[in-house]
């Protein structure tokens, strides 16, 4: 089971072994168990595999943890090409900095759970008629059978 929560503007994803993925929403950085991931490539730390893809000089993060694919997007893109969509694959959790132009990308990614962050978080949730109360943490169960995308309003 994965637990996703906020701690001082840091989104954290903790797995059942208490290993933590940290998403710094302000500085646009990702680390796994205190190991910073700053450049394109593949990384493995504490049995957590990650891949960083560069597109339009922006980094996109794919993190495989407990048989789940977690994607992190900090920046919007100008043009969505097949090359970018192939990188995403079958996403379980999408952590995304919401901007007005990001909706097009989100619509092209098949994901089970979307957790928006940033200044436009409430705009996204309202635009999609997702009027959910803020929660302090979200627990992702091992088995996910949802056909529809679930939007999570995580307190930040």
BAZATI-86594 format. One record per atom (N, C-alpha, C): residue number from 1; residue in one letter; x, y, z. Coordinates in Angstrom, 2 decimals, padded with zeros to 5 digits. Each point is the difference from the previous one (the first is absolute). Example, Ala and Ser with C-alpha at 12.3 -4.5 7.8 and 13.67 -1.06 7.14 Angstrom:
BEGIN
+------+------+---------+---------+---------+
! resi ! resn !       x !       y !       z !
+------+------+---------+---------+---------+
!    1 !    A !  013.19 ! -005.69 !  007.80 !
!    1 !    A ! -000.89 !  001.19 !  000.00 !
!    1 !    A !  000.90 !  001.20 !  000.00 !
!    2 !    S ! -000.35 !  001.05 ! -000.72 !
!    2 !    S !  000.82 !  001.19 !  000.06 !
!    2 !    S ! -000.77 !  001.09 !  000.73 !
+------+------+---------+---------+---------+
END
This chain:
BEGIN
+------+------+---------+---------+---------+
! resi ! resn !       x !       y !       z !
+------+------+---------+---------+---------+
!    1 !    X !  000.84 ! -001.17 !  000.00 !
!    1 !    X ! -000.84 !  001.17 !  000.00 !
!    1 !    X !  000.89 !  001.25 !  000.00 !
!    2 !    X ! -000.39 !  000.98 ! -000.79 !
!    2 !    X !  000.71 !  001.27 ! -000.05 !
!    2 !    X ! -000.83 !  001.06 !  000.69 !
!    3 !    X !  000.65 !  000.86 !  000.77 !
!    3 !    X ! -000.67 !  001.12 !  000.64 !
!    3 !    X !  000.60 !  001.28 ! -000.55 !
!    4 !    X ! -000.87 !  000.91 ! -000.43 !
!    4 !    X !  000.44 !  001.27 ! -000.57 !
!    4 !    X ! -000.49 !  001.11 !  000.92 !
!    5 !    X !  000.91 !  000.87 !  000.41 !
!    5 !    X ! -000.37 !  001.08 !  000.92 !
!    5 !    X !  000.91 !  001.20 ! -000.23 !
!    6 !    X ! -000.36 !  001.11 !  000.58 !
!    6 !    X !  000.76 !  001.23 ! -000.11 !
!    6 !    X !  000.68 !  000.32 !  001.33 !
!    7 !    X !  001.23 !  000.46 ! -000.11 !
!    7 !    X !  000.75 !  000.40 !  001.19 !
!    7 !    X !  000.85 !  001.21 ! -000.36 !
!    8 !    X ! -000.44 !  001.19 !  000.41 !
!    8 !    X !  000.75 !  001.23 ! -000.26 !
!    8 !    X !  000.30 !  000.22 ! -001.49 !
!    9 !    X ! -001.00 !  000.02 ! -000.83 !
!    9 !    X !  000.06 !  000.16 ! -001.46 !
!    9 !    X !  000.73 ! -001.13 ! -000.71 !
!   10 !    X !  000.26 ! -001.08 !  000.69 !
!   10 !    X !  000.59 ! -001.18 ! -000.63 !
!   10 !    X ! -001.07 ! -001.07 ! -000.09 !
!   11 !    X ! -000.27 ! -000.49 ! -001.20 !
!   11 !    X ! -000.88 ! -001.16 ! -000.15 !
!   11 !    X !  000.85 ! -001.23 !  000.28 !
!   12 !    X ! -000.49 ! -000.87 !  000.84 !
!   12 !    X !  000.76 ! -001.20 !  000.33 !
!   12 !    X ! -000.83 ! -001.23 ! -000.30 !
!   13 !    X !  000.68 ! -001.01 ! -000.56 !
!   13 !    X ! -000.62 ! -001.28 ! -000.29 !
!   13 !    X !  000.78 ! -001.03 !  000.80 !
!   14 !    X ! -000.67 ! -000.60 !  000.97 !
!   14 !    X !  000.66 ! -000.97 !  000.87 !
!   14 !    X ! -000.53 ! -001.39 ! -000.32 !
!   15 !    X !  000.93 ! -000.96 ! -000.18 !
!   15 !    X ! -000.44 ! -001.37 ! -000.29 !
!   15 !    X ! -000.04 ! -000.85 !  001.26 !
!   16 !    X ! -000.35 ! -001.26 ! -000.15 !
!   16 !    X ! -000.17 ! -000.88 !  001.16 !
!   16 !    X !  001.31 ! -000.27 !  000.73 !
!   17 !    X !  001.15 !  000.25 ! -000.65 !
!   17 !    X !  001.30 ! -000.15 !  000.66 !
!   17 !    X !  000.49 !  001.32 !  000.59 !
!   18 !    X ! -000.88 !  001.00 !  000.05 !
!   18 !    X !  000.31 !  001.33 !  000.52 !
!   18 !    X !  001.07 !  000.73 ! -000.81 !
!   19 !    X !  000.19 ! -000.38 ! -001.25 !
!   19 !    X !  000.87 !  000.75 ! -000.91 !
!   19 !    X ! -000.82 !  001.14 ! -000.55 !
!   20 !    X !  000.62 !  001.17 ! -000.16 !
!   20 !    X ! -000.75 !  001.20 ! -000.34 !
!   20 !    X !  000.50 !  000.62 ! -001.30 !
!   21 !    X ! -000.96 !  000.32 ! -000.86 !
!   21 !    X !  000.24 !  000.80 ! -001.19 !
!   21 !    X ! -000.44 !  001.41 !  000.36 !
!   22 !    X !  000.87 !  000.98 ! -000.22 !
!   22 !    X ! -000.32 !  001.39 !  000.35 !
!   22 !    X ! -000.10 !  000.82 ! -001.28 !
!   23 !    X ! -001.13 !  000.68 ! -000.16 !
!   23 !    X ! -000.22 !  000.89 ! -001.13 !
!   23 !    X ! -000.04 !  001.42 !  000.54 !
!   24 !    X !  001.05 !  000.75 ! -000.28 !
!   24 !    X !  000.10 !  001.39 !  000.44 !
!   24 !    X ! -000.76 !  000.85 ! -001.01 !
!   25 !    X ! -001.20 !  000.42 !  000.35 !
!   25 !    X ! -000.87 !  000.71 ! -000.93 !
!   25 !    X !  000.47 !  001.43 ! -000.26 !
!   26 !    X !  000.82 !  000.56 !  000.87 !
!   26 !    X !  000.49 !  001.37 ! -000.18 !
!   26 !    X !  001.24 !  000.02 ! -000.88 !
!   27 !    X !  000.98 ! -000.85 !  000.30 !
!   27 !    X !  001.26 ! -000.03 ! -000.73 !
!   27 !    X !  000.00 ! -000.96 ! -001.18 !
!   28 !    X ! -001.11 ! -000.70 ! -000.22 !
!   28 !    X ! -000.16 ! -000.93 ! -001.12 !
!   28 !    X !  001.08 ! -001.08 !  000.00 !
!   29 !    X !  000.11 ! -000.69 !  001.12 !
!   29 !    X !  001.00 ! -001.06 !  000.13 !
!   29 !    X ! -000.65 ! -001.25 !  000.58 !
!   30 !    X !  000.58 ! -001.14 ! -000.34 !
!   30 !    X ! -000.47 ! -001.29 !  000.51 !
!   30 !    X !  001.18 ! -000.72 !  000.61 !
!   31 !    X ! -000.24 ! -000.64 !  001.14 !
!   31 !    X !  001.04 ! -000.84 !  000.61 !
!   31 !    X ! -000.63 ! -001.29 !  000.52 !
!   32 !    X !  000.81 ! -001.04 !  000.01 !
!   32 !    X ! -000.44 ! -001.30 !  000.50 !
!   32 !    X !  000.93 ! -000.37 !  001.15 !
!   33 !    X ! -000.57 ! -000.09 !  001.19 !
!   33 !    X !  000.78 ! -000.37 !  001.17 !
!   33 !    X !  001.27 !  000.85 !  000.10 !
!   34 !    X ! -000.16 !  001.33 ! -000.12 !
!   34 !    X !  001.07 !  001.00 !  000.08 !
!   34 !    X !  000.98 ! -000.02 ! -001.18 !
!   35 !    X ! -000.34 ! -000.68 ! -001.08 !
!   35 !    X !  000.83 ! -000.02 ! -001.20 !
!   35 !    X ! -000.67 !  000.88 ! -001.06 !
!   36 !    X !  000.62 !  001.14 ! -000.33 !
!   36 !    X ! -000.58 !  000.95 ! -000.95 !
!   36 !    X !  000.05 ! -000.50 ! -001.43 !
!   37 !    X ! -001.06 !  000.23 ! -000.72 !
!   37 !    X ! -000.10 ! -000.38 ! -001.41 !
!   37 !    X ! -000.13 !  001.30 ! -000.79 !
!   38 !    X !  001.10 !  000.41 ! -000.63 !
!   38 !    X !  000.03 !  001.31 ! -000.63 !
!   38 !    X !  000.22 ! -000.02 ! -001.51 !
!   39 !    X !  000.31 ! -001.16 ! -000.58 !
!   39 !    X !  000.36 ! -000.06 ! -001.41 !
!   39 !    X ! -000.73 ! -001.16 ! -000.68 !
!   40 !    X ! -000.17 !  000.08 ! -001.31 !
!   40 !    X ! -000.62 ! -001.10 ! -000.73 !
!   40 !    X !  000.80 ! -001.29 !  000.19 !
!   41 !    X ! -000.70 ! -001.12 !  000.04 !
!   41 !    X !  000.65 ! -001.30 !  000.15 !
!   41 !    X ! -000.83 ! -000.92 !  000.86 !
!   42 !    X !  000.57 ! -001.16 !  000.32 !
!   42 !    X ! -000.66 ! -000.98 !  000.85 !
!   42 !    X !  000.75 ! -000.09 !  001.32 !
!   43 !    X ! -000.77 ! -000.13 !  001.08 !
!   43 !    X !  000.57 ! -000.05 !  001.34 !
!   43 !    X ! -000.68 ! -001.11 !  000.79 !
!   44 !    X !  000.74 ! -000.56 !  000.97 !
!   44 !    X ! -000.59 ! -000.99 !  000.90 !
!   44 !    X !  000.57 !  000.26 !  001.39 !
!   45 !    X ! -000.92 !  000.12 !  000.94 !
!   45 !    X !  000.40 !  000.24 !  001.40 !
!   45 !    X ! -001.03 ! -000.68 !  000.88 !
!   46 !    X !  000.45 ! -000.80 !  000.93 !
!   46 !    X ! -000.89 ! -000.67 !  000.97 !
!   46 !    X ! -001.13 ! -000.77 ! -000.68 !
!   47 !    X !  000.33 ! -000.68 ! -001.08 !
!   47 !    X ! -000.96 ! -000.82 ! -000.76 !
!   47 !    X ! -001.06 !  000.83 ! -000.70 !
!   48 !    X !  000.24 !  001.28 ! -000.14 !
!   48 !    X ! -000.92 !  000.89 ! -000.72 !
!   48 !    X !  000.70 !  000.41 ! -001.29 !
!   49 !    X ! -000.62 ! -000.33 ! -001.13 !
!   49 !    X !  000.56 !  000.30 ! -001.30 !
!   49 !    X ! -000.62 !  001.28 ! -000.54 !
!   50 !    X !  000.84 !  000.88 ! -000.54 !
!   50 !    X ! -000.54 !  001.23 ! -000.58 !
!   50 !    X !  000.68 !  000.28 ! -001.33 !
!   51 !    X ! -000.75 !  000.69 ! -000.84 !
!   51 !    X !  000.51 !  000.41 ! -001.29 !
!   51 !    X ! -000.36 !  001.48 ! -000.18 !
!   52 !    X !  000.97 !  000.77 ! -000.43 !
!   52 !    X ! -000.21 !  001.43 ! -000.23 !
!   52 !    X !  000.16 !  000.24 ! -001.49 !
!   53 !    X ! -001.03 !  000.62 ! -000.58 !
!   53 !    X ! -000.05 !  000.24 ! -001.44 !
!   53 !    X !  000.01 !  001.51 ! -000.23 !
!   54 !    X !  000.84 !  000.44 ! -000.94 !
!   54 !    X !  000.05 !  001.42 ! -000.32 !
!   54 !    X ! -000.75 !  000.24 ! -001.31 !
!   55 !    X ! -000.90 !  001.00 !  000.03 !
!   55 !    X ! -000.81 !  000.35 ! -001.16 !
!   55 !    X ! -000.21 !  001.50 !  000.04 !
!   56 !    X !  000.32 !  000.68 ! -001.08 !
!   56 !    X ! -000.07 !  001.46 ! -000.07 !
!   56 !    X !  000.77 !  000.65 !  001.15 !
!   57 !    X !  001.15 ! -000.55 !  000.34 !
!   57 !    X !  000.88 !  000.47 !  001.06 !
!   57 !    X ! -000.69 !  000.00 !  001.37 !
!   58 !    X ! -000.95 ! -000.90 !  000.18 !
!   58 !    X ! -000.69 ! -000.19 !  001.28 !
!   58 !    X !  000.12 ! -001.46 !  000.39 !
!   59 !    X !  000.05 ! -000.25 !  001.31 !
!   59 !    X !  000.15 ! -001.36 !  000.48 !
!   59 !    X ! -001.35 ! -000.59 !  000.41 !
!   60 !    X ! -000.20 ! -001.26 ! -000.36 !
!   60 !    X ! -001.18 ! -000.77 !  000.37 !
!   60 !    X !  000.48 ! -001.24 !  000.73 !
!   61 !    X ! -000.66 ! -000.34 !  001.10 !
!   61 !    X !  000.46 ! -001.07 !  000.87 !
!   61 !    X ! -000.98 ! -001.18 ! -000.01 !
!   62 !    X !  000.54 ! -001.20 ! -000.19 !
!   62 !    X ! -000.78 ! -001.23 !  000.11 !
!   62 !    X !  000.64 ! -000.82 !  001.12 !
!   63 !    X ! -000.77 ! -000.31 !  001.02 !
!   63 !    X !  000.54 ! -000.71 !  001.16 !
!   63 !    X ! -000.81 ! -001.26 !  000.22 !
!   64 !    X !  000.70 ! -001.13 ! -000.01 !
!   64 !    X ! -000.64 ! -001.30 !  000.22 !
!   64 !    X !  000.22 ! -000.41 !  001.45 !
!   65 !    X ! -001.09 ! -000.13 !  000.74 !
!   65 !    X !  000.08 ! -000.32 !  001.42 !
!   65 !    X ! -001.17 ! -000.91 !  000.36 !
!   66 !    X !  000.30 ! -001.15 !  000.56 !
!   66 !    X ! -001.01 ! -000.98 !  000.42 !
!   66 !    X ! -000.99 ! -000.29 ! -001.13 !
!   67 !    X !  000.53 ! -000.28 ! -001.17 !
!   67 !    X ! -000.79 ! -000.36 ! -001.19 !
!   67 !    X ! -000.96 !  001.10 ! -000.43 !
!   68 !    X !  000.30 !  001.23 !  000.33 !
!   68 !    X ! -000.79 !  001.15 ! -000.42 !
!   68 !    X !  000.91 !  000.97 ! -000.75 !
!   69 !    X ! -000.58 !  000.68 ! -000.99 !
!   69 !    X !  000.74 !  001.01 ! -000.75 !
!   69 !    X ! -000.48 !  001.37 !  000.44 !
!   70 !    X !  000.92 !  000.78 !  000.55 !
!   70 !    X ! -000.28 !  001.36 !  000.45 !
!   70 !    X !  000.71 !  000.95 ! -000.95 !
!   71 !    X ! -000.75 !  000.92 ! -000.59 !
!   71 !    X !  000.57 !  000.99 ! -000.90 !
!   71 !    X ! -000.02 !  001.36 !  000.68 !
!   72 !    X !  001.06 !  000.78 ! -000.21 !
!   72 !    X !  000.07 !  001.35 !  000.54 !
!   72 !    X !  000.25 !  000.97 ! -001.15 !
!   73 !    X ! -000.89 !  001.01 ! -000.09 !
!   73 !    X !  000.14 !  001.03 ! -001.04 !
!   73 !    X !  000.00 !  001.36 !  000.70 !
!   74 !    X !  001.08 !  000.76 ! -000.21 !
!   74 !    X !  000.10 !  001.34 !  000.57 !
!   74 !    X ! -000.36 !  001.09 ! -001.00 !
!   75 !    X !  000.30 ! -000.22 ! -001.28 !
!   75 !    X ! -000.13 !  001.06 ! -001.01 !
!   75 !    X ! -000.91 ! -000.41 ! -001.13 !
!   76 !    X ! -000.70 !  000.99 ! -000.56 !
!   76 !    X ! -000.85 ! -000.26 ! -001.15 !
!   76 !    X !  000.85 ! -000.10 ! -001.25 !
!   77 !    X ! -000.56 ! -000.60 ! -001.03 !
!   77 !    X !  000.69 ! -000.14 ! -001.27 !
!   77 !    X ! -000.77 !  000.77 ! -001.07 !
!   78 !    X !  000.74 !  000.44 ! -001.02 !
!   78 !    X ! -000.64 !  000.76 ! -001.07 !
!   78 !    X ! -000.71 ! -000.90 ! -000.99 !
!   79 !    X !  000.62 ! -001.13 ! -000.31 !
!   79 !    X ! -000.57 ! -000.91 ! -000.99 !
!   79 !    X !  000.13 ! -001.44 !  000.51 !
!   80 !    X ! -001.09 ! -000.72 ! -000.05 !
!   80 !    X !  000.00 ! -001.39 !  000.46 !
!   80 !    X !  000.23 ! -000.90 ! -001.20 !
!   81 !    X !  001.12 ! -000.70 !  000.00 !
!   81 !    X !  000.33 ! -000.91 ! -001.09 !
!   81 !    X ! -000.06 ! -001.43 !  000.52 !
!   82 !    X ! -000.06 ! -000.94 ! -000.93 !
!   82 !    X ! -000.08 ! -001.42 !  000.33 !
!   82 !    X !  001.16 ! -000.44 !  000.89 !
!   83 !    X !  001.16 !  000.57 ! -000.22 !
!   83 !    X !  001.20 ! -000.32 !  000.79 !
!   83 !    X ! -000.26 !  000.21 !  001.50 !
!   84 !    X ! -000.67 !  001.08 !  000.33 !
!   84 !    X ! -000.30 !  000.30 !  001.40 !
!   84 !    X ! -001.07 ! -000.95 !  000.53 !
!   85 !    X ! -001.04 ! -000.22 ! -000.76 !
!   85 !    X ! -001.09 ! -000.86 !  000.45 !
!   85 !    X !  000.47 ! -001.44 !  000.21 !
!   86 !    X !  000.93 ! -000.48 ! -000.81 !
!   86 !    X !  000.53 ! -001.35 !  000.17 !
!   86 !    X !  000.75 ! -000.14 !  001.32 !
!   87 !    X !  000.62 !  001.07 !  000.46 !
!   87 !    X !  000.73 ! -000.04 !  001.27 !
!   87 !    X ! -000.94 ! -000.26 !  001.17 !
!   88 !    X ! -001.20 !  000.54 ! -000.07 !
!   88 !    X ! -000.92 ! -000.11 !  001.12 !
!   88 !    X ! -000.55 ! -001.40 !  000.20 !
!   89 !    X ! -000.40 ! -000.69 ! -001.03 !
!   89 !    X ! -000.51 ! -001.34 !  000.16 !
!   89 !    X ! -001.26 ! -000.04 !  000.85 !
!   90 !    X ! -000.14 ! -001.03 !  000.82 !
!   90 !    X ! -001.18 ! -000.24 !  000.83 !
!   90 !    X !  000.28 !  000.54 !  001.41 !
!   91 !    X ! -000.44 !  001.21 !  000.27 !
!   91 !    X !  000.35 !  000.71 !  001.24 !
!   91 !    X ! -001.00 ! -000.32 !  001.11 !
!   92 !    X !  000.52 ! -000.31 !  001.18 !
!   92 !    X ! -000.86 ! -000.22 !  001.17 !
!   92 !    X ! -000.26 !  001.31 !  000.73 !
!   93 !    X !  001.06 !  000.78 !  000.24 !
!   93 !    X ! -000.14 !  001.26 !  000.72 !
!   93 !    X !  000.73 !  001.09 ! -000.78 !
!   94 !    X ! -000.70 !  001.10 ! -000.26 !
!   94 !    X !  000.59 !  001.14 ! -000.67 !
!   94 !    X !  000.03 !  001.17 !  000.97 !
!   95 !    X !  001.22 !  000.44 !  000.34 !
!   95 !    X !  000.20 !  001.19 !  000.83 !
!   95 !    X !  000.34 !  001.12 ! -000.98 !
!   96 !    X ! -000.86 !  001.01 ! -000.07 !
!   96 !    X !  000.15 !  000.99 ! -001.06 !
!   96 !    X ! -000.20 !  001.42 !  000.51 !
!   97 !    X !  000.92 !  000.88 ! -000.41 !
!   97 !    X ! -000.15 !  001.43 !  000.28 !
!   97 !    X ! -001.00 !  000.52 ! -001.01 !
!   98 !    X ! -001.12 !  000.43 !  000.48 !
!   98 !    X ! -001.08 !  000.37 ! -000.90 !
!   98 !    X !  000.19 !  001.41 ! -000.55 !
!   99 !    X ! -000.12 !  000.10 ! -001.33 !
!   99 !    X ! -000.11 !  001.28 ! -000.69 !
!   99 !    X ! -001.12 ! -000.14 ! -001.02 !
!  100 !    X ! -000.44 !  001.08 ! -000.52 !
!  100 !    X ! -001.13 ! -000.02 ! -000.95 !
!  100 !    X !  000.30 ! -000.89 ! -001.21 !
!  101 !    X !  001.22 !  000.04 ! -000.49 !
!  101 !    X !  000.36 ! -000.77 ! -001.19 !
!  101 !    X !  000.29 ! -001.46 !  000.29 !
!  102 !    X !  000.01 ! -000.39 !  001.27 !
!  102 !    X !  000.34 ! -001.37 !  000.37 !
!  102 !    X ! -001.17 ! -000.96 ! -000.23 !
!  103 !    X ! -001.21 !  000.50 ! -000.07 !
!  103 !    X ! -001.17 ! -000.87 ! -000.13 !
!  103 !    X !  000.08 ! -000.88 ! -001.24 !
!  104 !    X !  000.51 !  000.54 ! -001.10 !
!  104 !    X !  000.11 ! -000.77 ! -001.24 !
!  104 !    X !  000.91 ! -001.22 !  000.19 !
!  105 !    X !  001.09 !  000.19 !  000.70 !
!  105 !    X !  000.92 ! -001.11 !  000.25 !
!  105 !    X ! -000.65 ! -001.04 !  000.90 !
!  106 !    X ! -000.67 !  000.45 !  001.05 !
!  106 !    X ! -000.65 ! -000.93 !  000.93 !
!  106 !    X ! -001.06 ! -000.84 ! -000.71 !
!  107 !    X ! -000.73 !  000.63 ! -000.92 !
!  107 !    X ! -001.03 ! -000.73 ! -000.73 !
!  107 !    X !  000.58 ! -001.09 ! -000.89 !
!  108 !    X !  001.26 !  000.14 ! -000.40 !
!  108 !    X !  000.64 ! -001.00 ! -000.86 !
!  108 !    X !  000.71 ! -001.11 !  000.77 !
!  109 !    X !  000.06 !  000.12 !  001.31 !
!  109 !    X !  000.66 ! -001.01 !  000.83 !
!  109 !    X ! -001.08 ! -000.82 !  000.71 !
!  110 !    X !  000.07 ! -001.29 ! -000.13 !
!  110 !    X ! -000.93 ! -000.86 !  000.72 !
!  110 !    X !  000.56 ! -000.22 !  001.40 !
!  111 !    X ! -000.66 !  000.54 !  000.97 !
!  111 !    X !  000.47 ! -000.09 !  001.38 !
!  111 !    X ! -001.15 ! -000.34 !  000.93 !
!  112 !    X !  000.31 ! -000.67 !  001.08 !
!  112 !    X ! -001.04 ! -000.39 !  000.96 !
!  112 !    X ! -000.24 !  001.07 !  001.06 !
!  113 !    X !  001.09 !  000.67 !  000.42 !
!  113 !    X ! -000.10 !  001.02 !  001.04 !
!  113 !    X !  000.78 !  001.24 ! -000.44 !
!  114 !    X ! -000.62 !  001.17 !  000.11 !
!  114 !    X !  000.67 !  001.26 ! -000.29 !
!  114 !    X !  000.03 !  000.82 !  001.29 !
!  115 !    X !  001.21 !  000.43 !  000.39 !
!  115 !    X !  000.15 !  000.86 !  001.17 !
!  115 !    X !  000.66 !  001.29 ! -000.49 !
!  116 !    X ! -000.80 !  001.04 ! -000.20 !
!  116 !    X !  000.56 !  001.27 ! -000.47 !
!  116 !    X !  000.62 !  000.79 !  001.15 !
!  117 !    X !  000.99 !  000.82 ! -000.32 !
!  117 !    X !  000.57 !  000.90 !  000.99 !
!  117 !    X !  000.31 !  001.32 ! -000.68 !
!  118 !    X !  000.34 !  000.97 !  000.77 !
!  118 !    X !  000.31 !  001.32 ! -000.55 !
!  118 !    X ! -001.18 !  000.94 !  000.11 !
!  119 !    X !  000.20 !  001.20 ! -000.50 !
!  119 !    X ! -001.00 !  001.05 !  000.14 !
!  119 !    X ! -001.30 ! -000.32 ! -000.72 !
!  120 !    X !  000.04 ! -000.75 ! -001.09 !
!  120 !    X ! -001.20 ! -000.27 ! -000.77 !
!  120 !    X ! -000.74 ! -001.26 !  000.41 !
!  121 !    X !  000.38 ! -000.60 !  001.11 !
!  121 !    X ! -000.62 ! -001.26 !  000.44 !
!  121 !    X ! -001.52 !  000.13 !  000.10 !
!  122 !    X ! -000.47 !  001.04 !  000.67 !
!  122 !    X ! -001.44 !  000.16 !  000.19 !
!  122 !    X ! -000.72 !  000.28 ! -001.32 !
!  123 !    X !  000.67 !  000.69 ! -000.91 !
!  123 !    X ! -000.60 !  000.27 ! -001.31 !
!  123 !    X ! -000.24 ! -001.30 ! -000.75 !
!  124 !    X !  000.99 ! -000.89 !  000.03 !
!  124 !    X ! -000.16 ! -001.30 ! -000.67 !
!  124 !    X ! -001.17 ! -000.77 !  000.59 !
!  125 !    X ! -000.03 ! -000.11 !  001.30 !
!  125 !    X ! -001.05 ! -000.78 !  000.64 !
!  125 !    X ! -001.38 !  000.59 ! -000.28 !
!  126 !    X ! -000.12 !  001.31 !  000.00 !
!  126 !    X ! -001.29 !  000.64 ! -000.30 !
!  126 !    X ! -000.37 ! -000.16 ! -001.47 !
!  127 !    X !  000.97 !  000.11 ! -000.89 !
!  127 !    X ! -000.25 ! -000.14 ! -001.44 !
!  127 !    X ! -000.55 ! -001.39 ! -000.31 !
!  128 !    X !  000.52 ! -001.00 !  000.68 !
!  128 !    X ! -000.41 ! -001.38 ! -000.24 !
!  128 !    X ! -001.16 ! -000.44 !  000.90 !
!  129 !    X ! -000.61 !  000.94 !  000.69 !
!  129 !    X ! -001.12 ! -000.28 !  000.89 !
!  129 !    X !  000.40 ! -001.02 !  001.08 !
!  130 !    X !  001.20 !  000.13 !  000.50 !
!  130 !    X !  000.50 ! -000.88 !  001.06 !
!  130 !    X !  000.04 !  000.80 !  001.30 !
!  131 !    X ! -001.14 !  000.20 !  000.59 !
!  131 !    X ! -000.11 !  000.81 !  001.22 !
!  131 !    X !  000.22 ! -000.89 !  001.22 !
!  132 !    X !  001.24 ! -000.35 !  000.23 !
!  132 !    X !  000.32 ! -000.90 !  001.11 !
!  132 !    X !  000.64 !  000.78 !  001.12 !
!  133 !    X ! -000.25 ! -000.46 !  001.20 !
!  133 !    X !  000.64 !  000.62 !  001.16 !
!  133 !    X !  001.48 ! -000.33 !  000.01 !
!  134 !    X !  000.77 !  000.92 !  000.55 !
!  134 !    X !  001.43 ! -000.26 !  000.14 !
!  134 !    X !  000.21 ! -001.11 !  001.02 !
!  135 !    X !  000.96 ! -000.85 ! -000.30 !
!  135 !    X !  000.37 ! -001.06 !  000.93 !
!  135 !    X !  001.49 !  000.14 !  000.31 !
!  136 !    X !  000.41 ! -000.49 !  001.16 !
!  136 !    X !  001.40 !  000.17 !  000.41 !
!  136 !    X !  000.91 ! -001.07 ! -000.60 !
!  137 !    X ! -000.56 ! -001.18 ! -000.31 !
!  137 !    X !  000.80 ! -001.05 ! -000.63 !
!  137 !    X ! -000.91 ! -000.90 ! -000.82 !
!  138 !    X !  000.61 ! -000.68 ! -000.96 !
!  138 !    X ! -000.74 ! -000.90 ! -000.89 !
!  138 !    X !  000.73 ! -001.32 ! -000.01 !
!  139 !    X ! -000.72 ! -001.08 !  000.25 !
!  139 !    X !  000.60 ! -001.34 !  000.00 !
!  139 !    X ! -000.44 ! -000.74 ! -001.25 !
!  140 !    X !  000.99 ! -000.44 ! -000.74 !
!  140 !    X ! -000.23 ! -000.71 ! -001.24 !
!  140 !    X !  000.11 ! -001.49 !  000.28 !
!  141 !    X ! -001.10 ! -000.70 ! -000.15 !
!  141 !    X ! -000.02 ! -001.43 !  000.27 !
!  141 !    X !  000.75 ! -000.75 ! -001.09 !
!  142 !    X !  000.39 ! -001.20 !  000.29 !
!  142 !    X !  000.76 ! -000.81 ! -000.95 !
!  142 !    X ! -000.81 ! -000.27 ! -001.26 !
!  143 !    X ! -001.25 ! -000.39 !  000.17 !
!  143 !    X ! -000.86 ! -000.30 ! -001.15 !
!  143 !    X ! -000.85 !  001.21 ! -000.33 !
!  144 !    X !  000.01 !  000.38 ! -001.26 !
!  144 !    X ! -000.81 !  001.13 ! -000.45 !
!  144 !    X ! -000.83 ! -000.45 ! -001.18 !
!  145 !    X ! -001.30 !  000.04 !  000.16 !
!  145 !    X ! -000.88 ! -000.47 ! -001.06 !
!  145 !    X ! -000.79 !  001.13 ! -000.63 !
!  146 !    X !  000.28 !  001.22 !  000.38 !
!  146 !    X ! -000.76 !  001.14 ! -000.48 !
!  146 !    X !  000.13 !  000.15 ! -001.51 !
!  147 !    X ! -001.12 !  000.17 ! -000.66 !
!  147 !    X ! -000.01 !  000.29 ! -001.44 !
!  147 !    X !  000.14 !  001.50 ! -000.23 !
!  148 !    X ! -000.52 !  000.80 !  000.91 !
!  148 !    X !  000.04 !  001.45 ! -000.14 !
!  148 !    X !  001.18 !  000.57 !  000.77 !
!  149 !    X !  000.43 !  001.17 ! -000.43 !
!  149 !    X !  001.07 !  000.70 !  000.68 !
!  149 !    X ! -000.52 !  000.62 !  001.28 !
!  150 !    X !  000.75 ! -000.19 !  001.10 !
!  150 !    X ! -000.35 !  000.60 !  001.28 !
!  150 !    X !  000.88 !  001.22 !  000.22 !
!  151 !    X ! -000.60 !  001.12 !  000.34 !
!  151 !    X !  000.73 !  001.23 !  000.30 !
!  151 !    X !  000.05 !  000.17 !  001.51 !
!  152 !    X !  001.19 !  000.28 !  000.51 !
!  152 !    X !  000.20 !  000.10 !  001.43 !
!  152 !    X !  000.38 !  001.44 !  000.34 !
!  153 !    X ! -000.72 !  000.57 !  000.95 !
!  153 !    X !  000.27 !  001.36 !  000.47 !
!  153 !    X !  000.84 ! -000.09 !  001.27 !
!  154 !    X !  001.30 ! -000.12 ! -000.19 !
!  154 !    X !  000.92 ! -000.17 !  001.12 !
!  154 !    X !  000.34 !  001.38 !  000.57 !
!  155 !    X ! -000.14 !  000.13 !  001.31 !
!  155 !    X !  000.34 !  001.27 !  000.67 !
!  155 !    X !  001.48 !  000.28 ! -000.17 !
!  156 !    X !  000.30 !  001.20 ! -000.45 !
!  156 !    X !  001.41 !  000.37 ! -000.23 !
!  156 !    X !  000.39 !  001.17 !  000.85 !
+------+------+---------+---------+---------+
END
